[in-house]
Amino acid sequence: MSDHLSLSKRFPIYHATHMLSVAVEEAVRRFSRYHKYTLGSDLRRLSARCHSAVSHAILRPERRLKMVVRASYWADEIKFTLQRAKDCHAFARFAVFEQLAAAIVDVIRQLTRWHDKLQRHGQN
């Protein structure tokens, strides 16, 4: 647990992807049975993969750029899946979609900044 708190303080992206995963879990619980096991499963899996890629980027500096690119890919997939879930009326309330959309936009923004910083410093 202390590792989680330490990483959250040193790497805001770690905290952002963790909180996104928690928010996805809470939102999916309110999906209808059909959407829970289709779109909900997709969102859970994608948010876990994004968070995992961020964790690996933090813990393995030699692979940081590659893992940030991978996390960005998963974040984009989350964004597309959120849009699809909204179009299918999977969310109990529009405000839930708005909260998740704002969270994924923040994650993508942070990942883009991190990627750009790594590119400028020539890190692999």
N, C-alpha and C positions, 0 to 999 in steps of 0.2 A: 504494500500500500504506500509506503514512503517513497518507493521508486516512482509510482504513478504521480504523486504530488510533486516530486522533484522534477520529473519530465514535464509536467504541466506548467510549472513555473518557468523553466528554462526554454521550453518550446511551446509557444501558444498554439501552434498547429496541432500538437499532440492533444491538447485539451479540446480544441475545436472538433477534431475528428472523433474523440471519445464522446463528447456531448452530442454530436450528430448521431452516433450509434445509439445512444440512450434515447434521444428524441424519436428516432426511427422506430425503435422497439415500442415506445409508448403509443405512437401513432398507429402502428400496424395492429396492435391489440384491439383497436376500435374498428378495424376493417371488417367487412362482412366475411363470412366463412370463405366464399369463393375468392375474394381478393386477398384474404389473409394468406392463403396457400399458393397464390400465384405471384401477384405483384409484391405482396408483403414479404414473401420468401426472397424474392429478387432484391428488394431494398435492404433486408437484413444482411444478406450475403455480401452485397456490394459495399455497404458501410463498414462491415467487418474487414473486408479486403483493403479498403482505403486506409482504415486505421492501422491495420497490420503493416502496410507498406510504409506509412509514416513512422511507425515504431522501428522498423528495420532501417529506414533512412537515418534515424537518430542514432541507433546503436551500432551501425556499421558504416562509419565515415568513408571507407574505401569504396562503398557502393552507393553512396548518398545520392548522387545525381540520377543514377538509374532507378533507384527506388522512389525518388520524387516524381520522376516521369511516370512511373507505374501508378503512384498514388493519384496523380493528375488524371490518368486514364480512368481509374475507378471513380473519381469524383465526377467526371463528365458522364459516366454511365449512370451514376446516381441522379444527376440532374435530368437526364433523358427519361429515366424510369419514374421520377417524381412527376414529370409532365404527363407521362402516359397514365399514371395513377389518377392524376387530377382529371384528365380527359375521360377516364372510365368511372368517375365519381366514386372513387374508393375512399376518399377522406370523409370522416364524419362531419367535419366543418371545414370551410374554406380557410379559416384562421390557422388550422393545423398545417395545411399545405403551405401557407404563407410563412409560417415559422420554419418549416423544413427548407423551403426555397431560400430564405434569408441565410440559414445556416450553411447550406451548400455553396451559396455564392461567396460567403466569407471564407470557407475552406478553399475554394478554387482561387480566390484572390491571394490568400496566404501561400498556397502552393506555387502560384505564378511568381510571386515575389522571391520565394526561396529558390526556385529554379533559376530565375534571372541572376540572383546573387551568386549562385554556384557557377553559372556560365561565365560571369564576369571574372570570377577568381580562378577559372580554369580547372575546377575540381571535377574529377571523374566520378 
